Amino acid sequence: MSEKSQPVESDLVRLQKVLAQAGLGSRRGCEQLILAGRVFVDGQKATTLGARVNSRSQTIVVDGETIRIQRPRHFLLNKPRGYLCTNKDPQRRPRVIDLFPVGGPRLFTVGRLDENSQGLLMVTNDGDLAHRLIHPRYQVPRVYRVQVAGHPTPAGLDAIRRGIHFSDGFFRVHSAKKLKTRGKSAFLDLELRQGQNREIRRLLARVGHKVMSLERISFGPLRLGRLKLGQYRPLRPSEFDALSEYLTDGERRPGGRKKSRRRSSKVRAGRSGGRKRSRRRR
C-alpha cells in the first residue's frame, strides 16, 4: 500500500466491528470468522482480533465476497415453530431469515429461540447493537409464556428461581409466576436475564414438568403485541429509542461498563439525531 493510501488513524475501526456493521453477525460471531481464517484485508489473511481497518479505503473479503457496509435495519418478528435461528443449516431446514425477501440486507437473529419455540425475535443486520443486547452485562429481560404438563407447586417454582446446577452451568429464572390452569396443564410467565440453550425446558423438566408450548412475549422494552405468527415489521422509532435508552441505563447499573455520554449514546444514530433522557426502564 502506498504512503498516500495509508488509512488515517482516526478512521480505523476494529475489524470485527466492521464485519458486524456489514451484517455478518454479532461481534462475537465475527470474531469467529476471523479466527477461522475466512477474512482477508487487502489480500492478506486477518490473523488477530485487535486489527484495525478503514472500510472506506481498504478491501475486506469474507469467504471470497467483498463486504459492503449496509444501512442498519431492525425488524420485530413473531417466529413460528419449526424455524431455526441460524443463517446456515446443512440439512436445509426452514430458517428464520427465509421469512424475509431474497435480495434484501444480510440479516441475522438477535439471540435464539429453539426450533420448537415461538414468539418475539429481533432480526437485524446491526451487529454492534445485537452484541450489546445479548451481552450478559446488560441483563436484558426476556419474558416467556409457557404451558406445562401438570400443576407446578410453589416449591417447584421457588426451586427454578433459586437455580439448579447442570453439567454445563448454573441456570435459574429471574421470576416465575403461575397464571392459570387448564385441565392437567398450567400456564406460567417466566423471566430470564441471560439465555442458555433450552434453559427453560431443562429447568422445568428437572422439577417434573414437560413444556407443552413456549412463546417469548417480550424482550427488554419490546412487546410482541398483536403481530401474527410468521409476520414481521420494522422496529418503530419509539421502540428503537427505548432499546437505546435501556442499554445506556445498563452501562450505569452496578457492574456495567461506564462510558462517556457521547459514546454510550451511539447505539446507532441512523434512526435519530438525538434522544431525550428519561426515567430508567426495567
PyRosetta script that sets phi, psi and omega in degrees:
from pyrosetta import init, pose_from_sequence

init()
pose = pose_from_sequence("MSEKSQPVESDLVRLQKVLAQAGLGSRRGCEQLILAGRVFVDGQKATTLGARVNSRSQTIVVDGETIRIQRPRHFLLNKPRGYLCTNKDPQRRPRVIDLFPVGGPRLFTVGRLDENSQGLLMVTNDGDLAHRLIHPRYQVPRVYRVQVAGHPTPAGLDAIRRGIHFSDGFFRVHSAKKLKTRGKSAFLDLELRQGQNREIRRLLARVGHKVMSLERISFGPLRLGRLKLGQYRPLRPSEFDALSEYLTDGERRPGGRKKSRRRSSKVRAGRSGGRKRSRRRR")
pose.set_psi(1, 131.9)
pose.set_omega(1, -179.1)
pose.set_phi(2, -72.1)
pose.set_psi(2, 162.7)
pose.set_omega(2, -179.2)
pose.set_phi(3, -61.9)
pose.set_psi(3, -34.6)
pose.set_omega(3, -178.8)
pose.set_phi(4, -65.0)
pose.set_psi(4, -33.0)
pose.set_omega(4, -175.2)
pose.set_phi(5, -93.2)
pose.set_psi(5, 2.0)
pose.set_omega(5, 179.7)
pose.set_phi(6, -61.5)
pose.set_psi(6, 134.7)
pose.set_omega(6, -179.2)
pose.set_phi(7, -66.3)
pose.set_psi(7, 143.3)
pose.set_omega(7, 176.9)
pose.set_phi(8, -72.8)
pose.set_psi(8, 136.8)
pose.set_omega(8, -175.1)
pose.set_phi(9, -55.0)
pose.set_psi(9, -40.1)
pose.set_omega(9, -176.8)
pose.set_phi(10, -68.5)
pose.set_psi(10, -16.9)
pose.set_omega(10, -180.0)
pose.set_phi(11, -92.7)
pose.set_psi(11, -3.7)
pose.set_omega(11, -175.5)
pose.set_phi(12, -80.5)
pose.set_psi(12, 136.1)
pose.set_omega(12, -179.3)
pose.set_phi(13, -132.3)
pose.set_psi(13, 148.1)
pose.set_omega(13, 178.3)
pose.set_phi(14, -56.7)
pose.set_psi(14, 139.0)
pose.set_omega(14, -174.9)
pose.set_phi(15, -58.6)
pose.set_psi(15, -43.1)
pose.set_omega(15, -178.2)
pose.set_phi(16, -64.0)
pose.set_psi(16, -29.8)
pose.set_omega(16, 177.4)
pose.set_phi(17, -70.7)
pose.set_psi(17, -39.8)
pose.set_omega(17, 177.0)
pose.set_phi(18, -62.0)
pose.set_psi(18, -43.2)
pose.set_omega(18, 179.2)
pose.set_phi(19, -62.4)
pose.set_psi(19, -39.8)
pose.set_omega(19, 178.4)
pose.set_phi(20, -65.1)
pose.set_psi(20, -39.6)
pose.set_omega(20, 178.3)
pose.set_phi(21, -66.2)
pose.set_psi(21, -22.8)
pose.set_omega(21, 178.0)
pose.set_phi(22, -86.0)
pose.set_psi(22, 2.2)
pose.set_omega(22, 176.2)
pose.set_phi(23, 84.2)
pose.set_psi(23, 23.3)
pose.set_omega(23, -179.2)
pose.set_phi(24, -89.6)
pose.set_psi(24, 3.9)
pose.set_omega(24, 177.6)
pose.set_phi(25, 130.3)
pose.set_psi(25, -175.5)
pose.set_omega(25, 175.7)
pose.set_phi(26, -68.4)
pose.set_psi(26, 167.2)
pose.set_omega(26, 179.2)
pose.set_phi(27, -60.4)
pose.set_psi(27, -38.1)
pose.set_omega(27, 178.6)
pose.set_phi(28, -62.9)
pose.set_psi(28, -42.5)
pose.set_omega(28, 177.9)
pose.set_phi(29, -64.7)
pose.set_psi(29, -37.2)
pose.set_omega(29, 179.7)
pose.set_phi(30, -69.7)
pose.set_psi(30, -31.4)
pose.set_omega(30, 174.9)
pose.set_phi(31, -61.6)
pose.set_psi(31, -37.2)
pose.set_omega(31, 178.7)
pose.set_phi(32, -66.9)
pose.set_psi(32, -33.4)
pose.set_omega(32, 176.1)
pose.set_phi(33, -62.4)
pose.set_psi(33, -41.8)
pose.set_omega(33, 179.6)
pose.set_phi(34, -66.0)
pose.set_psi(34, -47.2)
pose.set_omega(34, -178.1)
pose.set_phi(35, -63.4)
pose.set_psi(35, -28.2)
pose.set_omega(35, 179.5)
pose.set_phi(36, -81.3)
pose.set_psi(36, -0.9)
pose.set_omega(36, 177.9)
pose.set_phi(37, 75.2)
pose.set_psi(37, 25.2)
pose.set_omega(37, -176.4)
pose.set_phi(38, -97.9)
pose.set_psi(38, 1.4)
pose.set_omega(38, -174.9)
pose.set_phi(39, -117.1)
pose.set_psi(39, 131.7)
pose.set_omega(39, 178.2)
pose.set_phi(40, -125.0)
pose.set_psi(40, 138.3)
pose.set_omega(40, 177.4)
pose.set_phi(41, -120.6)
pose.set_psi(41, 118.8)
pose.set_omega(41, -176.5)
pose.set_phi(42, 50.7)
pose.set_psi(42, 41.8)
pose.set_omega(42, 175.6)
pose.set_phi(43, 84.3)
pose.set_psi(43, -5.4)
pose.set_omega(43, -179.4)
pose.set_phi(44, -107.6)
pose.set_psi(44, 135.0)
pose.set_omega(44, 179.8)
pose.set_phi(45, -64.7)
pose.set_psi(45, 130.6)
pose.set_omega(45, 176.0)
pose.set_phi(46, -72.2)
pose.set_psi(46, 133.6)
pose.set_omega(46, -175.1)
pose.set_phi(47, -122.7)
pose.set_psi(47, -13.1)
pose.set_omega(47, -178.2)
pose.set_phi(48, -128.3)
pose.set_psi(48, 145.7)
pose.set_omega(48, -179.2)
pose.set_phi(49, -73.6)
pose.set_psi(49, -21.8)
pose.set_omega(49, -177.7)
pose.set_phi(50, -86.8)
pose.set_psi(50, 3.2)
pose.set_omega(50, -177.5)
pose.set_phi(51, -61.6)
pose.set_psi(51, 139.6)
pose.set_omega(51, 178.2)
pose.set_phi(52, -113.9)
pose.set_psi(52, 140.2)
pose.set_omega(52, -175.4)
pose.set_phi(53, -136.9)
pose.set_psi(53, 164.6)
pose.set_omega(53, 172.8)
pose.set_phi(54, -112.9)
pose.set_psi(54, 108.6)
pose.set_omega(54, -174.7)
pose.set_phi(55, -68.4)
pose.set_psi(55, -16.9)
pose.set_omega(55, -179.9)
pose.set_phi(56, -84.0)
pose.set_psi(56, -31.9)
pose.set_omega(56, -174.6)
pose.set_phi(57, -109.7)
pose.set_psi(57, -12.9)
pose.set_omega(57, -178.5)
pose.set_phi(58, -112.4)
pose.set_psi(58, 150.5)
pose.set_omega(58, 180.0)
pose.set_phi(59, -94.7)
pose.set_psi(59, 121.0)
pose.set_omega(59, -178.2)
pose.set_phi(60, -116.2)
pose.set_psi(60, 124.4)
pose.set_omega(60, -174.7)
pose.set_phi(61, -122.7)
pose.set_psi(61, 132.1)
pose.set_omega(61, 176.7)
pose.set_phi(62, -124.9)
pose.set_psi(62, 121.7)
pose.set_omega(62, -178.7)
pose.set_phi(63, 52.1)
pose.set_psi(63, 39.3)
pose.set_omega(63, 175.7)
pose.set_phi(64, 83.0)
pose.set_psi(64, 0.8)
pose.set_omega(64, -178.1)
pose.set_phi(65, -114.9)
pose.set_psi(65, 127.5)
pose.set_omega(65, 177.4)
pose.set_phi(66, -72.1)
pose.set_psi(66, 128.6)
pose.set_omega(66, -175.3)
pose.set_phi(67, -83.8)
pose.set_psi(67, 153.5)
pose.set_omega(67, 175.7)
pose.set_phi(68, -130.3)
pose.set_psi(68, 133.6)
pose.set_omega(68, 177.0)
pose.set_phi(69, -68.5)
pose.set_psi(69, 129.4)
pose.set_omega(69, -176.3)
pose.set_phi(70, -106.0)
pose.set_psi(70, 156.4)
pose.set_omega(70, 173.7)
pose.set_phi(71, -68.3)
pose.set_psi(71, 131.9)
pose.set_omega(71, -178.1)
pose.set_phi(72, -60.1)
pose.set_psi(72, 132.8)
pose.set_omega(72, 176.2)
pose.set_phi(73, -127.1)
pose.set_psi(73, 141.8)
pose.set_omega(73, -176.1)
pose.set_phi(74, -137.1)
pose.set_psi(74, 124.1)
pose.set_omega(74, -177.9)
pose.set_phi(75, -126.0)
pose.set_psi(75, 150.8)
pose.set_omega(75, 172.9)
pose.set_phi(76, -109.9)
pose.set_psi(76, 125.3)
pose.set_omega(76, -176.0)
pose.set_phi(77, -122.8)
pose.set_psi(77, 141.9)
pose.set_omega(77, 169.2)
pose.set_phi(78, -98.1)
pose.set_psi(78, 95.2)
pose.set_omega(78, -174.1)
pose.set_phi(79, -69.2)
pose.set_psi(79, 130.0)
pose.set_omega(79, 172.9)
pose.set_phi(80, -81.9)
pose.set_psi(80, 163.7)
pose.set_omega(80, 171.1)
pose.set_phi(81, -65.5)
pose.set_psi(81, 155.1)
pose.set_omega(81, 175.4)
pose.set_phi(82, 90.5)
pose.set_psi(82, -0.4)
pose.set_omega(82, 179.7)
pose.set_phi(83, -110.8)
pose.set_psi(83, 142.2)
pose.set_omega(83, -177.6)
pose.set_phi(84, -99.4)
pose.set_psi(84, 143.2)
pose.set_omega(84, 176.7)
pose.set_phi(85, -91.9)
pose.set_psi(85, 63.7)
pose.set_omega(85, 178.4)
pose.set_phi(86, -145.9)
pose.set_psi(86, 153.8)
pose.set_omega(86, 177.6)
pose.set_phi(87, -93.6)
pose.set_psi(87, -12.6)
pose.set_omega(87, 179.5)
pose.set_phi(88, -135.5)
pose.set_psi(88, 126.9)
pose.set_omega(88, 176.8)
pose.set_phi(89, -138.7)
pose.set_psi(89, 110.8)
pose.set_omega(89, -178.5)
pose.set_phi(90, -58.1)
pose.set_psi(90, -26.7)
pose.set_omega(90, -179.3)
pose.set_phi(91, -84.5)
pose.set_psi(91, -1.3)
pose.set_omega(91, 176.8)
pose.set_phi(92, 58.0)
pose.set_psi(92, 37.7)
pose.set_omega(92, 174.7)
pose.set_phi(93, -77.6)
pose.set_psi(93, 161.8)
pose.set_omega(93, 179.8)
pose.set_phi(94, -59.2)
pose.set_psi(94, 136.5)
pose.set_omega(94, 178.7)
pose.set_phi(95, -116.8)
pose.set_psi(95, 154.4)
pose.set_omega(95, 178.2)
pose.set_phi(96, -56.0)
pose.set_psi(96, -41.6)
pose.set_omega(96, -177.0)
pose.set_phi(97, -67.2)
pose.set_psi(97, -15.3)
pose.set_omega(97, 176.0)
pose.set_phi(98, -70.5)
pose.set_psi(98, -14.1)
pose.set_omega(98, 178.2)
pose.set_phi(99, -79.9)
pose.set_psi(99, -7.9)
pose.set_omega(99, -179.2)
pose.set_phi(100, -105.5)
pose.set_psi(100, 154.4)
pose.set_omega(100, -177.3)
pose.set_phi(101, -60.2)
pose.set_psi(101, 142.3)
pose.set_omega(101, 174.8)
pose.set_phi(102, -70.2)
pose.set_psi(102, 141.8)
pose.set_omega(102, 178.0)
pose.set_phi(103, 92.5)
pose.set_psi(103, -2.6)
pose.set_omega(103, 177.7)
pose.set_phi(104, -83.1)
pose.set_psi(104, -166.0)
pose.set_omega(104, 178.9)
pose.set_phi(105, -64.4)
pose.set_psi(105, 155.0)
pose.set_omega(105, 177.8)
pose.set_phi(106, -72.7)
pose.set_psi(106, 110.9)
pose.set_omega(106, -172.6)
pose.set_phi(107, -110.5)
pose.set_psi(107, 160.7)
pose.set_omega(107, 173.2)
pose.set_phi(108, -152.9)
pose.set_psi(108, 165.5)
pose.set_omega(108, -177.6)
pose.set_phi(109, -89.9)
pose.set_psi(109, 147.9)
pose.set_omega(109, 174.4)
pose.set_phi(110, -89.2)
pose.set_psi(110, 103.9)
pose.set_omega(110, -173.1)
pose.set_phi(111, 73.7)
pose.set_psi(111, -166.6)
pose.set_omega(111, -174.3)
pose.set_phi(112, -139.6)
pose.set_psi(112, 150.4)
pose.set_omega(112, 162.3)
pose.set_phi(113, -120.1)
pose.set_psi(113, 134.2)
pose.set_omega(113, -176.1)
pose.set_phi(114, -67.6)
pose.set_psi(114, 168.3)
pose.set_omega(114, -172.2)
pose.set_phi(115, -56.2)
pose.set_psi(115, -34.3)
pose.set_omega(115, -176.2)
pose.set_phi(116, -93.8)
pose.set_psi(116, 8.2)
pose.set_omega(116, 178.7)
pose.set_phi(117, -108.1)
pose.set_psi(117, 160.7)
pose.set_omega(117, -180.0)
pose.set_phi(118, -136.6)
pose.set_psi(118, 175.3)
pose.set_omega(118, 173.8)
pose.set_phi(119, 116.2)
pose.set_psi(119, -160.1)
pose.set_omega(119, -170.1)
pose.set_phi(120, -64.4)
pose.set_psi(120, 128.2)
pose.set_omega(120, 177.9)
pose.set_phi(121, -144.7)
pose.set_psi(121, 131.8)
pose.set_omega(121, 174.8)
pose.set_phi(122, -92.3)
pose.set_psi(122, 133.1)
pose.set_omega(122, -179.6)
pose.set_phi(123, -124.1)
pose.set_psi(123, 133.1)
pose.set_omega(123, -171.0)
pose.set_phi(124, -154.9)
pose.set_psi(124, 173.7)
pose.set_omega(124, 166.2)
pose.set_phi(125, -117.0)
pose.set_psi(125, 11.4)
pose.set_omega(125, -175.9)
pose.set_phi(126, -93.9)
pose.set_psi(126, 87.7)
pose.set_omega(126, -174.9)
pose.set_phi(127, -66.6)
pose.set_psi(127, -32.2)
pose.set_omega(127, -179.4)
pose.set_phi(128, -66.6)
pose.set_psi(128, -44.9)
pose.set_omega(128, 178.2)
pose.set_phi(129, -65.7)
pose.set_psi(129, -43.4)
pose.set_omega(129, -179.9)
pose.set_phi(130, -59.4)
pose.set_psi(130, -41.6)
pose.set_omega(130, 179.8)
pose.set_phi(131, -57.9)
pose.set_psi(131, -41.9)
pose.set_omega(131, -177.4)
pose.set_phi(132, -74.2)
pose.set_psi(132, -37.3)
pose.set_omega(132, -177.5)
pose.set_phi(133, -66.2)
pose.set_psi(133, -31.8)
pose.set_omega(133, -177.9)
pose.set_phi(134, -98.6)
pose.set_psi(134, -2.1)
pose.set_omega(134, -178.8)
pose.set_phi(135, -72.8)
pose.set_psi(135, 134.8)
pose.set_omega(135, -179.2)
pose.set_phi(136, -57.6)
pose.set_psi(136, -24.0)
pose.set_omega(136, -178.2)
pose.set_phi(137, -57.7)
pose.set_psi(137, -34.6)
pose.set_omega(137, -171.8)
pose.set_phi(138, -90.3)
pose.set_psi(138, -13.3)
pose.set_omega(138, 175.1)
pose.set_phi(139, 49.6)
pose.set_psi(139, 47.6)
pose.set_omega(139, -179.2)
pose.set_phi(140, -68.5)
pose.set_psi(140, 122.0)
pose.set_omega(140, -177.1)
pose.set_phi(141, -74.3)
pose.set_psi(141, 139.5)
pose.set_omega(141, 173.4)
pose.set_phi(142, -121.8)
pose.set_psi(142, 129.1)
pose.set_omega(142, 180.0)
pose.set_phi(143, -111.4)
pose.set_psi(143, 133.0)
pose.set_omega(143, -176.7)
pose.set_phi(144, -122.3)
pose.set_psi(144, 135.4)
pose.set_omega(144, 172.1)
pose.set_phi(145, -96.0)
pose.set_psi(145, 118.1)
pose.set_omega(145, -170.9)
pose.set_phi(146, -124.3)
pose.set_psi(146, 133.1)
pose.set_omega(146, 170.8)
pose.set_phi(147, -105.3)
pose.set_psi(147, 127.7)
pose.set_omega(147, -177.4)
pose.set_phi(148, -123.4)
pose.set_psi(148, 153.6)
pose.set_omega(148, 173.3)
pose.set_phi(149, -75.3)
pose.set_psi(149, 134.1)
pose.set_omega(149, -179.0)
pose.set_phi(150, 89.1)
pose.set_psi(150, 178.5)
pose.set_omega(150, -178.7)
pose.set_phi(151, -118.0)
pose.set_psi(151, 103.7)
pose.set_omega(151, -179.1)
pose.set_phi(152, -59.8)
pose.set_psi(152, 140.6)
pose.set_omega(152, 177.7)
pose.set_phi(153, -88.7)
pose.set_psi(153, 161.5)
pose.set_omega(153, 174.2)
pose.set_phi(154, -55.2)
pose.set_psi(154, -36.0)
pose.set_omega(154, 178.8)
pose.set_phi(155, -65.4)
pose.set_psi(155, -38.8)
pose.set_omega(155, 179.1)
pose.set_phi(156, -65.7)
pose.set_psi(156, -43.2)
pose.set_omega(156, 178.5)
pose.set_phi(157, -66.5)
pose.set_psi(157, -36.4)
pose.set_omega(157, 177.9)
pose.set_phi(158, -65.1)
pose.set_psi(158, -34.8)
pose.set_omega(158, -179.9)
pose.set_phi(159, -64.4)
pose.set_psi(159, -40.9)
pose.set_omega(159, -179.2)
pose.set_phi(160, -78.0)
pose.set_psi(160, -20.5)
pose.set_omega(160, 171.9)
pose.set_phi(161, -71.6)
pose.set_psi(161, -43.6)
pose.set_omega(161, -180.0)
pose.set_phi(162, -67.6)
pose.set_psi(162, -35.6)
pose.set_omega(162, 177.8)
pose.set_phi(163, 110.6)
pose.set_psi(163, 153.6)
pose.set_omega(163, -177.4)
pose.set_phi(164, -134.5)
pose.set_psi(164, 138.5)
pose.set_omega(164, 178.7)
pose.set_phi(165, -83.0)
pose.set_psi(165, 132.9)
pose.set_omega(165, 172.7)
pose.set_phi(166, -121.1)
pose.set_psi(166, 171.1)
pose.set_omega(166, -177.9)
pose.set_phi(167, -62.4)
pose.set_psi(167, -27.1)
pose.set_omega(167, -177.6)
pose.set_phi(168, -109.0)
pose.set_psi(168, 15.7)
pose.set_omega(168, 175.1)
pose.set_phi(169, 149.2)
pose.set_psi(169, 179.7)
pose.set_omega(169, 179.2)
pose.set_phi(170, -107.0)
pose.set_psi(170, 118.6)
pose.set_omega(170, -175.8)
pose.set_phi(171, -113.8)
pose.set_psi(171, 146.7)
pose.set_omega(171, 175.8)
pose.set_phi(172, -158.6)
pose.set_psi(172, 159.0)
pose.set_omega(172, 171.5)
pose.set_phi(173, -100.0)
pose.set_psi(173, 148.8)
pose.set_omega(173, 179.5)
pose.set_phi(174, -74.0)
pose.set_psi(174, -36.1)
pose.set_omega(174, 176.7)
pose.set_phi(175, -151.5)
pose.set_psi(175, 154.5)
pose.set_omega(175, 180.0)
pose.set_phi(176, -143.8)
pose.set_psi(176, 125.0)
pose.set_omega(176, -177.7)
pose.set_phi(177, -131.1)
pose.set_psi(177, 127.3)
pose.set_omega(177, 176.8)
pose.set_phi(178, -85.0)
pose.set_psi(178, 124.6)
pose.set_omega(178, -175.3)
pose.set_phi(179, -93.4)
pose.set_psi(179, -52.0)
pose.set_omega(179, -176.8)
pose.set_phi(180, -166.0)
pose.set_psi(180, 170.5)
pose.set_omega(180, 174.6)
pose.set_phi(181, -117.3)
pose.set_psi(181, 154.0)
pose.set_omega(181, 175.1)
pose.set_phi(182, -142.2)
pose.set_psi(182, 104.8)
pose.set_omega(182, -176.8)
pose.set_phi(183, 60.7)
pose.set_psi(183, -123.0)
pose.set_omega(183, -179.2)
pose.set_phi(184, -96.8)
pose.set_psi(184, 20.7)
pose.set_omega(184, 178.7)
pose.set_phi(185, -128.0)
pose.set_psi(185, 168.8)
pose.set_omega(185, 179.5)
pose.set_phi(186, -139.9)
pose.set_psi(186, 154.2)
pose.set_omega(186, 177.4)
pose.set_phi(187, -111.1)
pose.set_psi(187, 134.4)
pose.set_omega(187, -178.0)
pose.set_phi(188, -128.1)
pose.set_psi(188, 152.1)
pose.set_omega(188, 165.3)
pose.set_phi(189, -110.6)
pose.set_psi(189, 120.8)
pose.set_omega(189, -179.0)
pose.set_phi(190, -119.6)
pose.set_psi(190, 137.8)
pose.set_omega(190, 178.2)
pose.set_phi(191, -115.1)
pose.set_psi(191, 130.4)
pose.set_omega(191, 174.4)
pose.set_phi(192, -112.6)
pose.set_psi(192, 152.3)
pose.set_omega(192, 173.9)
pose.set_phi(193, -111.8)
pose.set_psi(193, -17.1)
pose.set_omega(193, 173.2)
pose.set_phi(194, -139.2)
pose.set_psi(194, 143.2)
pose.set_omega(194, -178.3)
pose.set_phi(195, -102.0)
pose.set_psi(195, 130.1)
pose.set_omega(195, 173.8)
pose.set_phi(196, -121.7)
pose.set_psi(196, 163.4)
pose.set_omega(196, -176.3)
pose.set_phi(197, -60.3)
pose.set_psi(197, 116.4)
pose.set_omega(197, 176.4)
pose.set_phi(198, 52.2)
pose.set_psi(198, 36.2)
pose.set_omega(198, -172.8)
pose.set_phi(199, -60.7)
pose.set_psi(199, -47.2)
pose.set_omega(199, -177.6)
pose.set_phi(200, -64.7)
pose.set_psi(200, -44.5)
pose.set_omega(200, -179.3)
pose.set_phi(201, -61.1)
pose.set_psi(201, -41.0)
pose.set_omega(201, -177.4)
pose.set_phi(202, -71.4)
pose.set_psi(202, -39.7)
pose.set_omega(202, 177.8)
pose.set_phi(203, -62.9)
pose.set_psi(203, -47.2)
pose.set_omega(203, -177.9)
pose.set_phi(204, -67.9)
pose.set_psi(204, -36.0)
pose.set_omega(204, 176.7)
pose.set_phi(205, -62.3)
pose.set_psi(205, -36.4)
pose.set_omega(205, -178.4)
pose.set_phi(206, -65.6)
pose.set_psi(206, -28.2)
pose.set_omega(206, 178.7)
pose.set_phi(207, -102.0)
pose.set_psi(207, 16.1)
pose.set_omega(207, 169.1)
pose.set_phi(208, 92.2)
pose.set_psi(208, 23.0)
pose.set_omega(208, -177.9)
pose.set_phi(209, -132.5)
pose.set_psi(209, 124.2)
pose.set_omega(209, 176.6)
pose.set_phi(210, -84.2)
pose.set_psi(210, 136.3)
pose.set_omega(210, 177.5)
pose.set_phi(211, -77.5)
pose.set_psi(211, 124.7)
pose.set_omega(211, 178.1)
pose.set_phi(212, -93.4)
pose.set_psi(212, -36.1)
pose.set_omega(212, 175.0)
pose.set_phi(213, -152.9)
pose.set_psi(213, 149.2)
pose.set_omega(213, -178.0)
pose.set_phi(214, -142.4)
pose.set_psi(214, 124.2)
pose.set_omega(214, -178.4)
pose.set_phi(215, -133.9)
pose.set_psi(215, 127.2)
pose.set_omega(215, 173.6)
pose.set_phi(216, -82.7)
pose.set_psi(216, 127.1)
pose.set_omega(216, -176.4)
pose.set_phi(217, -110.6)
pose.set_psi(217, -13.0)
pose.set_omega(217, 175.5)
pose.set_phi(218, -155.4)
pose.set_psi(218, 155.8)
pose.set_omega(218, 178.0)
pose.set_phi(219, -143.5)
pose.set_psi(219, 106.7)
pose.set_omega(219, -173.4)
pose.set_phi(220, 57.8)
pose.set_psi(220, -130.2)
pose.set_omega(220, 179.4)
pose.set_phi(221, -82.4)
pose.set_psi(221, -2.5)
pose.set_omega(221, -178.1)
pose.set_phi(222, -84.2)
pose.set_psi(222, 140.8)
pose.set_omega(222, 179.7)
pose.set_phi(223, -125.5)
pose.set_psi(223, 143.5)
pose.set_omega(223, -179.3)
pose.set_phi(224, -68.1)
pose.set_psi(224, -39.4)
pose.set_omega(224, 178.7)
pose.set_phi(225, 60.0)
pose.set_psi(225, -137.7)
pose.set_omega(225, -175.6)
pose.set_phi(226, -100.7)
pose.set_psi(226, 15.7)
pose.set_omega(226, 178.0)
pose.set_phi(227, -62.8)
pose.set_psi(227, 125.0)
pose.set_omega(227, -175.5)
pose.set_phi(228, -74.1)
pose.set_psi(228, 154.4)
pose.set_omega(228, -179.1)
pose.set_phi(229, -57.0)
pose.set_psi(229, 130.2)
pose.set_omega(229, 178.7)
pose.set_phi(230, 85.9)
pose.set_psi(230, -4.6)
pose.set_omega(230, -179.7)
pose.set_phi(231, -101.0)
pose.set_psi(231, 158.3)
pose.set_omega(231, 178.3)
pose.set_phi(232, -140.7)
pose.set_psi(232, 164.1)
pose.set_omega(232, 176.4)
pose.set_phi(233, -152.1)
pose.set_psi(233, 156.2)
pose.set_omega(233, 175.4)
pose.set_phi(234, -63.9)
pose.set_psi(234, 148.4)
pose.set_omega(234, 174.8)
pose.set_phi(235, -63.9)
pose.set_psi(235, 135.8)
pose.set_omega(235, 176.8)
pose.set_phi(236, -72.9)
pose.set_psi(236, 150.7)
pose.set_omega(236, 178.0)
pose.set_phi(237, -54.2)
pose.set_psi(237, -38.6)
pose.set_omega(237, -180.0)
pose.set_phi(238, -65.5)
pose.set_psi(238, -35.4)
pose.set_omega(238, 178.7)
pose.set_phi(239, -69.8)
pose.set_psi(239, -40.8)
pose.set_omega(239, 178.7)
pose.set_phi(240, -64.4)
pose.set_psi(240, -42.1)
pose.set_omega(240, 178.3)
pose.set_phi(241, -62.8)
pose.set_psi(241, -38.9)
pose.set_omega(241, 179.0)
pose.set_phi(242, -64.6)
pose.set_psi(242, -39.7)
pose.set_omega(242, 176.3)
pose.set_phi(243, -62.9)
pose.set_psi(243, -45.5)
pose.set_omega(243, -179.9)
pose.set_phi(244, -60.0)
pose.set_psi(244, -43.5)
pose.set_omega(244, 179.6)
pose.set_phi(245, -65.0)
pose.set_psi(245, -41.0)
pose.set_omega(245, -179.5)
pose.set_phi(246, -61.7)
pose.set_psi(246, -43.4)
pose.set_omega(246, -179.3)
pose.set_phi(247, -68.5)
pose.set_psi(247, -38.3)
pose.set_omega(247, 177.4)
pose.set_phi(248, -64.1)
pose.set_psi(248, -42.0)
pose.set_omega(248, 175.9)
pose.set_phi(249, -62.8)
pose.set_psi(249, -35.4)
pose.set_omega(249, 180.0)
pose.set_phi(250, -61.6)
pose.set_psi(250, -31.5)
pose.set_omega(250, 179.1)
pose.set_phi(251, -72.8)
pose.set_psi(251, -17.9)
pose.set_omega(251, 179.4)
pose.set_phi(252, -93.5)
pose.set_psi(252, -15.4)
pose.set_omega(252, -179.0)
pose.set_phi(253, -70.3)
pose.set_psi(253, 158.0)
pose.set_omega(253, 176.7)
pose.set_phi(254, -54.2)
pose.set_psi(254, 128.8)
pose.set_omega(254, -179.9)
pose.set_phi(255, 92.4)
pose.set_psi(255, -12.3)
pose.set_omega(255, 178.8)
pose.set_phi(256, -78.7)
pose.set_psi(256, 154.6)
pose.set_omega(256, 179.4)
pose.set_phi(257, -82.1)
pose.set_psi(257, 124.2)
pose.set_omega(257, -177.8)
pose.set_phi(258, -84.6)
pose.set_psi(258, 134.0)
pose.set_omega(258, 178.4)
pose.set_phi(259, -130.3)
pose.set_psi(259, 169.2)
pose.set_omega(259, 173.4)
pose.set_phi(260, -69.8)
pose.set_psi(260, 157.7)
pose.set_omega(260, -179.2)
pose.set_phi(261, -60.0)
pose.set_psi(261, -37.8)
pose.set_omega(261, -178.1)
pose.set_phi(262, -62.4)
pose.set_psi(262, -43.6)
pose.set_omega(262, -177.8)
pose.set_phi(263, -73.7)
pose.set_psi(263, -42.3)
pose.set_omega(263, -175.6)
pose.set_phi(264, -68.6)
pose.set_psi(264, -21.7)
pose.set_omega(264, -179.8)
pose.set_phi(265, -79.9)
pose.set_psi(265, -8.6)
pose.set_omega(265, -176.1)
pose.set_phi(266, -91.5)
pose.set_psi(266, 57.0)
pose.set_omega(266, 171.8)
pose.set_phi(267, -65.2)
pose.set_psi(267, -46.6)
pose.set_omega(267, 170.2)
pose.set_phi(268, -175.1)
pose.set_psi(268, 118.9)
pose.set_omega(268, -173.8)
pose.set_phi(269, -88.8)
pose.set_psi(269, 1.8)
pose.set_omega(269, -175.8)
pose.set_phi(270, -65.1)
pose.set_psi(270, -30.3)
pose.set_omega(270, -177.1)
pose.set_phi(271, -82.3)
pose.set_psi(271, -36.1)
pose.set_omega(271, -172.1)
pose.set_phi(272, -148.2)
pose.set_psi(272, 140.7)
pose.set_omega(272, 179.5)
pose.set_phi(273, -73.4)
pose.set_psi(273, -14.6)
pose.set_omega(273, -180.0)
pose.set_phi(274, -172.6)
pose.set_psi(274, 170.9)
pose.set_omega(274, 178.8)
pose.set_phi(275, -150.7)
pose.set_psi(275, 152.2)
pose.set_omega(275, -178.5)
pose.set_phi(276, -87.3)
pose.set_psi(276, 146.3)
pose.set_omega(276, 175.7)
pose.set_phi(277, -83.9)
pose.set_psi(277, 137.1)
pose.set_omega(277, 179.8)
pose.set_phi(278, -139.1)
pose.set_psi(278, -175.1)
pose.set_omega(278, -178.5)
pose.set_phi(279, -64.5)
pose.set_psi(279, 152.8)
pose.set_omega(279, -177.4)
pose.set_phi(280, -63.5)
pose.set_psi(280, 138.9)
pose.set_omega(280, 176.0)
pose.set_phi(281, -103.4)
pose.set_psi(281, 143.7)
pose.set_omega(281, 179.1)
pose.set_phi(282, -125.4)
pose.dump_pdb("model.pdb")
